[in-house]
Amino acid sequence: MKVWMSLDMEGVAGIVDWDQCRPGSDGYRLGCELLQGEVNAAIEGAIAGGATEIVLNDSHSRMANLDPRLIAGEAEYISGRHKPMYMMEGLDGSFDAVFFVGYHGSISGKPSTLSHTYNPEVFARARVNGAEVGESGINALVADHYAVPIAFVSGDAVVWDETLPFAAGGVGVVTKRSITRGSAQNLHPTESCRRIREGAETAVRRVAAGEVALPGISRPASLDLDMQTGDMADVATWARGVERTGERSVRIAGDDLLQIFTSFVAVTYVTRQAGGR
């Protein structure tokens, strides 16, 4: 049983401020420690459920937020910026399950602590086949392309609600309930890790029993993106397969879900030169 995990940071219990997520900030060390605890809990649970191989993809900020020496289960660790598949780097059809750890809600959805969708300075809204999504829904394009089910999601209550349409039969662990974009009622880290460990074990067992469905994204598919400004929409069309649909909106569409995602990744990079970070 091979498990691939994408790890983010804003959905971790106890993290409620950008200071805890940004390298060089005063709170960043604590943020990394909280993240490492939840990632290790997911690894330990997956192994208890029968996972024999685990690969982590660090998907937050500079994408080097873990101490590799402290990673549980001798899991392999993909880290560093400028990965061609960004948050989904390393996933392929050889894996049996996708885990999203420490994920957060979308920028356009219900109040979710530190919510955004990839780059908040560029993207105001995203929709897959007309349904509003966050990062988990966009990333589901890759999971569906490779026919690997999304078996486990941890983060705030909003991200689980947003991911559930793509993760039927999967396990969601709610680590906190958002009050506003800058506050939340958090589980104690020990309790959060306990629930993640148990949820990860259950998720792997469900996959082995064939109880977790694929994301089920219908083809041809479309990814519609609302940008913060018109010039960002213009620059986005420089990426292959991107069509402008409005003053501040673009669409990527087709039968190839992986191509839609890779074009989106190109948009995230190229639009940084149009006012986004």
N, C-alpha and C positions, 0 to 999 in steps of 0.2 A: 504494500500500500504506500504510494508516494503522495505526499502532501506538499503543496506549494502555498506559501503565506506571503501576502503583501501587508506590510505594517506601516500604519500612519501614527499620528501622535495626538491629534486634537480630541479623539474619542476616548482617551485613557482616563480612568478615574483619578480625580484630583487635579487634572489639568484644565484650567479655566481662563488662562491669560496667555497672550502671545509671548510674553517674557519667558514662559516656561518651554516654549517651542523653538525659540530662535537661538542658534549658536552664538555664543558670546554674551548673551544676556545673563542677568544675575540668577534667574530661576531655571536656566537651561539644564544645569546638572541634575537638579531634582526631577525635572521632566524626563530626562533620559533614564534615571533610575526607576521611575514609575513605569515607563514604557518597557524597560527590560524585564521587569517583574511580570507584566502581562504577557509579553511575548514568550517568556520561558514557561509560564503557566499553560499557554496554548500548545507549546511543544510537548510538555510533559503529558498533557491530556491526550494529545494525538498519539503519542507513543503507547500510552496505556490502552488506547482503543485499537491498536494494531498497526500503526504507521511504522514502516521500516526505513523510510527515507524522507527527510524534510529539507526543503530549500526555502530560505527567507529572502524576500526582496525588500530592502529598506526603501520606502517610498516617500519619506518626509524630508522636505527642505534640501539640505545638502546630501541627504541619503546616506549618512554615515553616523547614525545616532546610537548605535549599540557598541558596547565593549565586546569585541569578538571572543575574548577570553572567558566571558561569563555566559555565553550562549549555551543553553541546555541541550542535552542530547546530541552534542557534536553536529548540530545542524549546519549545513552550508549556508553561507551568507553572501548575498549579492549587495554590494554597496557602491556608492559613488554617483556623481551627477552625470548627466548627458547620456542616459541609457536609451537606446532606440525605442524600447517599449515602455519606458517611463515606469509607471506604477505596476505594470504587468510584465516587466522584464523577467525572463527565465521560464515563464510558463510555456508548456508545449503539450502535445497530446499524450505524452508518456505519464502524466500525472493523473491521479484518481480523484483529487479533491482540491478545491481552492478555499483558502481561509483569508478573510479580511480582518485584521486585528487593529484596534485603536482607530477605527473609522468614524467619520462625523457626517452631519447632514449637509444638504446642498445649500448654496447661497440663496436660492429662491424659495425654499420650502419653509416649514414651520420653524419657529425660533430654535436654534441648535447652537450649542456653545462652540464658538470659533468657526462657525460654518463658512464654507466657501466651496467653489467647484474649480479645482486645479488652481487657477490664478485669479484671485478676486479683483485684481485691477483690470482684468480683461473680460472675464465671463460673468454675465449677469443671470443667465439661465441656460439650461441644457435640456433637450427633450430627445428621447429615443422612441421612434415611431409615435410621436405625439405625446408621450407620457413624460412628465417632468422627472428628471433624475439628478443625482449628484455624482460624485466620483465612482461610487459603487456601481451605478447603472451604466455609466460609460465603460467602466472596466469589464462589465458583464459581456460586452461585445467580444472580448478576447476569450473569455471562458467559454462562451457559446461556440465560437469558431473552432476551438480545440476540443469541444465536446467534453468539458470537465465541469462538473457541478460545483456551484458555490455552496459549500457545506456548512460554513461557520462564519459568523459576523459578530464582532464585539465593538461596542461604542455606545453612544447615547441612544435614547429611545427613537429619535427621529431617523437615524441612519438605518435602524432595523426595519422600520416601516417602509422606508424608501427602497430597501434591498429585497424585501420579502417577495415582490413579484418575480424576481429573478432567481430566487433561492427556495422554491417550494420543497418542503421536507427538510430544509436545513435548520441549523440551530442558531438562534440569536441570543447573545448575552448583553443585557443592558447594564452598563457600568455607571451610568448617571442619567438623571433627568434634567434637561435644560430648563432654566428659568427664563433667561434671556440669552442673547448671543455672547454675553460676558459673564454668565453665572450659571451654576448648576448645583443640584443636590447629588453629591457623589457617594458611591459606596466607599467604605473603608478599603484601602488597597488590598489588605489581606482577604477580605470578603470578595472583592472583585476578582482577584486571582483564583480563589477557590471556585467561583462560579465559571470562570473561563476554563479552568482545568477540567471541570466536570462536563461543560458544554463541548469542549473539543473532543473529549473521549466519546461522548454520545454521537457527535457528528461523524467521526470516523466509522463508528459501528453502523450508523445509518447508511453511509456510503457503501460499506461492505454488503449490506443487506439489500442494496438497490432501492433505497427509500428516498433518495434525494434526486430531484429532477434537474435537468439542464435548464439554463436560463430561458430557453424557448423564444428567442427573438425572431419574429417572422421576417422573411426575406421576400422582396427587397426591403432593406432597412434604411432608415434615415436618422441622422443625428443633426438636429437643429440647434444652433448656438446663437444666443443674443449677446452682443458685445457691449462694452461700456460706451464706446464711441464709434462714430462712422468710419474714422480712419483705421481703426482696428479691424473693422469688417473688410475694408478695402485690402489691407495687408494680408488678412487671412486667405484671400483668394489667390495669393501667390503659391499656396500649397496645392499639391495635386488633388483634383477631385472636389475642390471647394467651390460652391456656387453662391453668389450673393443673392439673398432673397428679400432684402430690405435695407434701409439706411444703416441699421445697426445689427443686421442678422445675416447668417450664412447657413448653408446646408451641405452636409456630406452624405451621399446616398449611394446605394448599390447592393449587390448580392453578396459581396465579399466583406464580412464583418471585420476581418483583420485589416483590410485596406482602409475601411472607414476609420478604424482606431489609429492606424499609423498616420493617416492624413491629419487626424485630430492632434496627434503628438506634434506633427510639424507645425500646426497652427499655434500650439502653446509656445513653441520656441520662437517662431517668427514674429508673433505679436508682442513679444517682450521689447522689440525694437520700436514699437508704436506707442510707447507710453506705459506699458505694463512692465512689471519687474521681471 
